[in-house]
Amino acid sequence: MVNSMRKLCPNLDKEDGLDTVLEVPIPEEMFTNMGSNAALRWQNMRNLMKAQRLDNKHSSYPSAAPRNDQFMLLLKLVGSAFIPFQAQLDHAVILPIKDGSIEASTAKYIVQQYLAATGGQAALNAINSMYAVGQVSMVTSDMPENGQKTQKTNAKRSCEVGGFVLWQKNPDLWYLELVVSGYNVSAGSDGTVAWSQSSSSSIASKGPPRPLRRFFQGLDPRSTANLFLNAVCIGEKKIKDEDCYTLKLETNLDILKAQSTPNTEIVHHTIWGNFSARTGLLIQFEDTKLVRMKAAKGDDSVFYETSMESSLEDYRTIEGINIAHSGKTCATIYRYGSKLNQKWKLEETWKIEEIDFNICGLSMDCFLPPAEVKKKEPEQEEQGMG
């Protein structure tokens, strides 16, 4: 992971003009890889800025990604995946520890310890908005399934670097912009609909607004606590020599049905959180999801099983809130059915460069969905993959 981010670009239209502020800061390594000399790098920078609003096939930016469609699928999965539960509208976290089973009560107690470790309820409830800038490094692997075990040496691998900007306003307004080696993904929630958009498509997700998975990678302790309030404690495990309590949350059938479409069925979505017994902090966040893509004719459905595991590290206190500043996410997609067996893997290393809370002047205009989303019908096949 590189240590610096480029935030400014020379004015490419007026030589004596002011520098242009990049919408999404990019790692210096990404800029260096854009060409062998300064003129070529700035030309590719111009193409990159245009590619954020156009189809990537028109960009001349060099990328190691083997195929646009495959890499975009992995990038959207890791970069802008949703969590199926709607953001809670109440401002405070409520902890009725004595209600429910022993497993549920134990989970609420663990969540209470997590709240204390991340700053306490008073500090967390005082947050009304957030801004974060981060950099990412992604390694992809293409592992074809041929009925036999695939050797690691046969997997096709490529490495990409990039950056992201994330805005959030309490409780369910957020916007993400992610740029990785010339590929662009944006996603957001305006309080009514959650949506995601790549350089070539827009998808309005069905159902109520849902939080971004990246929030639960140490950026939003209050949402994390709210998420696991309804979990159960299923035991203990050791992660990197750290004794942890494991909380498990199953998405109920009503939510799965509401977020399915006529062409897709979300079969299950299970979430786990591993909390350190020593510090109370969340150190690993996992989820698995199975989506059935229904065939237009016949019963030859295709299934997509996705698994994501994020480790959280380098907790630092910012304005009284304990935030994880780095980590790794390992994601796999296994597609099977209708003789289309295929497996992909992406490993993301991420680092938070800047984070701030209670941003002044953050209005509703910052979270409006793009015009393309309003034109699209929400009943689209890809939405079940988010």
C-alpha positions as CSV (number, residue, x, y, z in Angstrom):
1,M,0.0,0.0,0.0
2,V,1.4,3.4,-1.0
3,N,1.6,6.3,1.5
4,S,0.4,9.3,-0.4
5,M,-2.6,10.4,-2.4
6,R,-2.8,12.9,-5.4
7,K,-5.6,15.3,-4.8
8,L,-4.9,18.0,-7.5
9,C,-4.5,17.8,-11.3
10,P,-3.1,20.7,-13.4
11,N,-5.6,22.5,-15.5
12,L,-5.5,20.5,-18.7
13,D,-7.5,23.2,-20.7
14,K,-5.7,26.4,-19.5
15,E,-2.0,26.3,-18.9
16,D,-2.1,29.2,-16.4
17,G,-5.4,28.1,-14.8
18,L,-5.8,26.9,-11.2
19,D,-5.3,23.3,-10.5
20,T,-8.3,21.0,-10.7
21,V,-9.4,19.3,-7.5
22,L,-9.9,15.6,-8.2
23,E,-13.4,14.3,-7.2
24,V,-11.7,11.2,-5.9
25,P,-8.0,11.4,-4.8
26,I,-5.9,8.7,-6.3
27,P,-2.7,7.0,-5.1
28,E,0.6,8.3,-6.4
29,E,1.3,4.7,-7.6
30,M,-1.8,4.8,-9.8
31,F,-0.7,8.1,-11.3
32,T,2.9,6.8,-11.9
33,N,1.5,3.8,-13.7
34,M,-0.4,6.0,-16.2
35,G,2.5,6.5,-18.5
36,S,6.3,6.6,-19.0
37,N,6.5,10.5,-19.2
38,A,4.7,13.5,-17.7
39,A,2.8,14.4,-20.9
40,L,1.4,10.9,-21.3
41,R,0.5,10.7,-17.6
42,W,-1.5,13.9,-17.8
43,Q,-3.2,12.8,-21.0
44,N,-4.3,9.6,-19.3
45,M,-5.4,11.6,-16.3
46,R,-7.7,13.6,-18.6
47,N,-9.0,10.3,-19.9
48,L,-9.5,9.0,-16.4
49,M,-11.5,12.0,-15.4
50,K,-13.7,11.6,-18.5
51,A,-14.1,7.9,-17.9
52,Q,-15.7,8.6,-14.5
53,R,-18.7,9.7,-16.5
54,L,-18.4,7.6,-19.7
55,D,-18.1,4.0,-20.6
56,N,-14.7,2.6,-19.7
57,K,-14.2,1.2,-23.2
58,H,-13.6,4.7,-24.4
59,S,-10.8,5.3,-22.0
60,S,-7.2,4.7,-23.1
61,Y,-6.0,4.4,-19.5
62,P,-3.9,1.2,-19.2
63,S,-5.3,-1.4,-16.8
64,A,-4.1,-4.8,-15.8
65,A,-7.7,-6.1,-15.3
66,P,-8.2,-9.0,-17.7
67,R,-11.8,-8.2,-18.7
68,N,-14.0,-5.2,-18.0
69,D,-17.1,-7.2,-17.1
70,Q,-15.4,-9.6,-14.8
71,F,-13.4,-6.9,-12.9
72,M,-16.4,-4.6,-12.7
73,L,-18.4,-7.5,-11.1
74,L,-15.7,-8.0,-8.4
75,L,-15.2,-4.2,-8.0
76,K,-18.9,-3.6,-7.4
77,L,-19.1,-6.5,-5.0
78,V,-16.2,-5.4,-2.8
79,G,-16.5,-1.6,-3.4
80,S,-20.2,-1.0,-3.1
81,A,-22.0,-4.0,-1.6
82,F,-25.1,-3.3,0.5
83,I,-26.1,-4.8,3.9
84,P,-29.7,-6.1,3.7
85,F,-30.9,-4.3,6.8
86,Q,-32.4,-0.8,6.7
87,A,-30.5,1.8,8.6
88,Q,-32.3,2.4,11.9
89,L,-34.1,5.8,12.1
90,D,-33.7,6.2,15.9
91,H,-30.9,8.4,17.0
92,A,-29.8,6.4,20.0
93,V,-28.8,2.8,20.4
94,I,-31.2,0.9,22.7
95,L,-29.9,-2.1,24.6
96,P,-32.6,-4.1,26.4
97,I,-30.1,-6.7,27.6
98,K,-32.5,-8.8,29.7
99,D,-35.0,-9.4,26.8
100,G,-34.8,-12.6,24.8
101,S,-32.7,-15.8,25.0
102,I,-29.3,-16.2,26.7
103,E,-27.6,-16.1,23.3
104,A,-29.4,-12.9,22.3
105,S,-28.8,-11.3,25.7
106,T,-25.1,-12.2,25.5
107,A,-24.9,-10.6,22.1
108,K,-26.4,-7.3,23.4
109,Y,-23.9,-7.3,26.3
110,I,-21.0,-7.7,23.8
111,V,-22.5,-4.9,21.7
112,Q,-22.5,-2.8,24.9
113,Q,-18.8,-3.4,25.4
114,Y,-18.2,-2.6,21.8
115,L,-20.0,0.8,22.2
116,A,-17.8,1.6,25.2
117,A,-14.7,0.6,23.3
118,T,-15.5,2.9,20.3
119,G,-16.2,6.0,22.3
120,G,-19.5,5.5,24.2
121,Q,-23.1,6.2,23.4
122,A,-22.9,10.0,24.1
123,A,-20.0,10.5,21.6
124,L,-21.5,8.2,19.0
125,N,-25.0,9.8,19.2
126,A,-23.5,13.3,18.7
127,I,-22.4,12.4,15.2
128,N,-24.7,13.6,12.4
129,S,-22.4,13.2,9.4
130,M,-19.1,11.8,8.2
131,Y,-16.5,12.2,5.5
132,A,-13.8,9.7,4.7
133,V,-11.0,9.4,2.0
134,G,-9.2,6.1,1.5
135,Q,-7.0,4.2,-0.8
136,V,-7.3,0.6,-2.0
137,S,-5.1,-2.0,-3.6
138,M,-6.9,-5.0,-5.2
139,V,-5.6,-8.3,-6.4
140,T,-7.9,-10.4,-8.5
141,S,-7.7,-14.1,-9.3
142,D,-9.6,-16.0,-12.0
143,M,-10.0,-19.6,-11.0
144,P,-11.9,-21.7,-13.7
145,E,-13.8,-24.7,-12.4
146,N,-13.4,-27.8,-14.5
147,G,-14.6,-30.4,-12.0
148,Q,-11.1,-30.8,-10.5
149,K,-9.2,-28.8,-7.9
150,T,-7.6,-25.8,-9.5
151,Q,-4.0,-25.2,-8.7
152,K,-3.2,-21.8,-7.4
153,T,-0.4,-21.4,-9.9
154,N,-3.0,-21.7,-12.7
155,A,-5.1,-18.8,-11.4
156,K,-4.9,-15.6,-13.5
157,R,-4.0,-12.7,-11.2
158,S,-3.8,-8.9,-11.6
159,C,-3.3,-6.0,-9.3
160,E,-5.1,-2.7,-9.3
161,V,-4.9,0.5,-7.2
162,G,-7.3,3.3,-6.5
163,G,-9.1,5.5,-4.1
164,F,-12.5,6.4,-2.7
165,V,-14.5,9.2,-1.1
166,L,-17.4,8.5,1.2
167,W,-20.0,10.9,2.6
168,Q,-22.7,10.0,5.1
169,K,-25.5,12.0,6.9
170,N,-27.4,10.5,9.7
171,P,-29.1,8.1,9.4
172,D,-29.6,6.8,5.9
173,L,-28.1,9.3,3.5
174,W,-24.7,8.3,2.0
175,Y,-22.7,8.6,-1.2
176,L,-19.6,6.6,-2.4
177,E,-17.3,7.4,-5.3
178,L,-14.6,4.7,-6.0
179,V,-12.0,4.9,-8.8
180,V,-9.7,1.9,-9.4
181,S,-7.2,1.9,-12.3
182,G,-9.6,3.7,-14.7
183,Y,-12.8,1.9,-13.5
184,N,-15.4,3.9,-11.7
185,V,-18.2,2.8,-9.3
186,S,-20.5,5.1,-7.4
187,A,-23.3,4.2,-5.1
188,G,-25.7,6.0,-2.7
189,S,-28.9,6.3,-0.7
190,D,-31.2,9.3,-0.7
191,G,-33.3,8.0,2.1
192,T,-35.8,6.5,-0.4
193,V,-33.9,4.2,-2.7
194,A,-30.4,2.7,-2.6
195,W,-28.6,2.7,-6.0
196,S,-25.3,1.8,-7.6
197,Q,-23.7,2.9,-10.9
198,S,-20.7,1.9,-12.9
199,S,-19.3,3.7,-15.9
200,S,-21.7,1.9,-18.2
201,S,-24.8,1.1,-16.1
202,S,-27.1,2.3,-13.3
203,I,-29.2,0.2,-11.0
204,A,-31.9,1.4,-8.7
205,S,-32.1,-1.2,-5.9
206,K,-35.6,-2.3,-4.9
207,G,-36.8,-1.8,-1.4
208,P,-35.9,0.6,1.5
209,P,-32.5,2.3,1.7
210,R,-29.8,0.1,2.9
211,P,-26.4,0.9,4.4
212,L,-23.1,0.4,2.6
213,R,-21.1,-2.6,3.7
214,R,-17.9,-0.5,3.9
215,F,-19.4,1.4,6.9
216,F,-19.1,-1.8,8.9
217,Q,-15.4,-2.1,8.2
218,G,-14.7,0.1,11.2
219,L,-16.0,3.5,9.9
220,D,-19.4,3.6,11.6
221,P,-19.5,2.1,15.1
222,R,-23.1,3.2,15.7
223,S,-24.5,1.5,12.6
224,T,-22.4,-1.6,13.5
225,A,-23.9,-1.7,17.0
226,N,-27.4,-1.2,15.6
227,L,-26.8,-4.1,13.2
228,F,-25.8,-6.6,15.8
229,L,-28.4,-5.7,18.4
230,N,-30.6,-8.4,17.0
231,A,-27.8,-11.0,16.6
232,V,-27.1,-14.0,18.8
233,C,-23.8,-15.1,20.3
234,I,-22.8,-18.5,18.8
235,G,-19.5,-19.0,20.7
236,E,-15.9,-18.0,20.8
237,K,-13.0,-18.3,18.3
238,K,-9.4,-17.2,18.1
239,I,-8.4,-14.8,15.3
240,K,-4.7,-13.9,14.9
241,D,-4.0,-14.9,18.6
242,E,-7.0,-12.8,19.7
243,D,-9.8,-14.4,21.7
244,C,-13.1,-13.3,20.1
245,Y,-16.9,-13.6,20.6
246,T,-18.8,-14.4,17.4
247,L,-22.2,-12.8,16.8
248,K,-24.4,-14.2,14.0
249,L,-27.3,-12.5,12.2
250,E,-29.6,-14.2,9.8
251,T,-31.6,-12.0,7.3
252,N,-35.3,-13.0,7.7
253,L,-37.4,-14.2,4.8
254,D,-39.5,-11.0,4.6
255,I,-36.4,-8.9,4.0
256,L,-35.0,-11.4,1.4
257,K,-38.3,-11.5,-0.4
258,A,-38.6,-7.7,-0.5
259,Q,-35.2,-7.3,-2.0
260,S,-35.6,-10.0,-4.6
261,T,-37.0,-9.4,-8.1
262,P,-39.0,-11.4,-10.6
263,N,-35.7,-12.5,-12.2
264,T,-33.6,-12.9,-9.0
265,E,-34.2,-14.7,-5.7
266,I,-32.0,-13.9,-2.7
267,V,-31.9,-17.3,-1.0
268,H,-30.0,-16.3,2.1
269,H,-27.7,-13.6,3.5
270,T,-25.9,-14.3,6.8
271,I,-23.6,-11.9,8.7
272,W,-21.0,-12.6,11.4
273,G,-19.1,-10.2,13.6
274,N,-16.0,-11.2,15.7
275,F,-15.4,-9.0,18.7
276,S,-12.2,-9.0,20.7
277,A,-12.7,-10.3,24.3
278,R,-9.8,-8.1,25.3
279,T,-10.6,-4.7,23.7
280,G,-14.3,-5.1,22.8
281,L,-13.5,-3.9,19.3
282,L,-14.8,-5.5,16.1
283,I,-11.8,-7.2,14.4
284,Q,-13.5,-9.3,11.7
285,F,-16.7,-8.8,9.7
286,E,-18.1,-11.5,7.5
287,D,-21.1,-12.2,5.3
288,T,-22.2,-14.7,2.7
289,K,-25.0,-14.4,0.2
290,L,-26.7,-16.8,-2.2
291,V,-28.6,-15.4,-5.2
292,R,-30.5,-17.4,-7.7
293,M,-30.8,-16.0,-11.2
294,K,-33.9,-17.4,-12.7
295,A,-33.8,-18.7,-16.3
296,A,-36.1,-17.0,-18.9
297,K,-37.2,-20.5,-19.9
298,G,-37.0,-23.8,-18.2
299,D,-35.5,-24.6,-14.8
300,D,-31.8,-24.0,-15.6
301,S,-31.2,-21.3,-13.0
302,V,-27.7,-19.9,-12.3
303,F,-26.6,-19.4,-8.7
304,Y,-24.1,-16.8,-7.5
305,E,-22.6,-17.4,-4.0
306,T,-20.6,-14.6,-2.6
307,S,-18.5,-14.6,0.5
308,M,-16.7,-11.6,2.0
309,E,-14.4,-11.5,5.0
310,S,-13.0,-8.2,6.3
311,S,-10.3,-7.8,9.0
312,L,-10.1,-4.5,10.8
313,E,-6.9,-3.0,12.1
314,D,-5.1,0.1,13.2
315,Y,-7.9,1.6,15.4
316,R,-7.3,5.3,16.1
317,T,-9.4,7.8,18.1
318,I,-10.8,10.7,16.0
319,E,-12.8,13.3,17.9
320,G,-13.5,10.7,20.6
321,I,-14.5,7.9,18.2
322,N,-12.4,4.8,17.7
323,I,-12.1,4.2,14.0
324,A,-10.3,1.3,12.1
325,H,-7.9,2.9,9.7
326,S,-6.8,-0.1,7.7
327,G,-7.7,-3.7,6.9
328,K,-8.2,-6.4,4.3
329,T,-11.2,-7.8,2.6
330,C,-11.2,-11.2,0.8
331,A,-14.2,-11.8,-1.5
332,T,-15.0,-14.8,-3.6
333,I,-17.8,-15.3,-6.1
334,Y,-18.8,-18.8,-7.1
335,R,-21.1,-19.1,-10.1
336,Y,-22.7,-22.5,-10.8
337,G,-25.6,-24.1,-12.5
338,S,-26.5,-24.5,-16.2
339,K,-22.9,-25.7,-16.9
340,L,-21.4,-22.3,-16.1
341,N,-19.2,-23.1,-13.1
342,Q,-16.7,-20.4,-12.4
343,K,-15.0,-18.9,-9.4
344,W,-13.4,-15.5,-8.9
345,K,-11.5,-14.0,-6.0
346,L,-10.5,-10.5,-5.1
347,E,-8.3,-9.4,-2.2
348,E,-8.6,-5.8,-1.2
349,T,-6.2,-3.9,1.1
350,W,-7.6,-0.6,2.2
351,K,-6.3,2.4,4.3
352,I,-8.2,5.5,5.5
353,E,-6.3,8.7,4.7
354,E,-8.7,11.2,6.1
355,I,-11.9,11.1,8.2
356,D,-14.0,13.8,9.8
357,F,-17.3,14.1,11.5
358,N,-20.2,16.6,11.7
359,I,-19.6,18.2,8.3
360,C,-21.0,21.7,7.8
361,G,-23.1,22.4,4.7
362,L,-23.8,18.8,3.8
363,S,-27.3,19.1,2.2
364,M,-29.7,16.7,0.6
365,D,-28.3,17.8,-2.8
366,C,-25.1,15.8,-2.0
367,F,-27.1,12.6,-2.0
368,L,-29.4,12.9,-5.0
369,P,-29.3,9.9,-7.3
370,P,-28.1,10.4,-10.9
371,A,-30.7,11.0,-13.6
372,E,-30.0,7.5,-15.1
373,V,-31.3,5.9,-11.9
374,K,-34.6,7.7,-12.1
375,K,-35.1,6.5,-15.6
376,K,-34.5,2.9,-14.8
377,E,-37.1,0.5,-13.5
378,P,-36.0,-1.1,-10.2
379,E,-36.8,-4.7,-11.3
380,Q,-33.4,-5.5,-12.8
381,E,-31.5,-8.7,-12.6
382,E,-28.2,-7.2,-11.3
383,Q,-29.8,-5.7,-8.2
384,G,-29.8,-9.0,-6.4
385,M,-26.0,-9.0,-6.6
386,G,-25.6,-5.8,-4.6
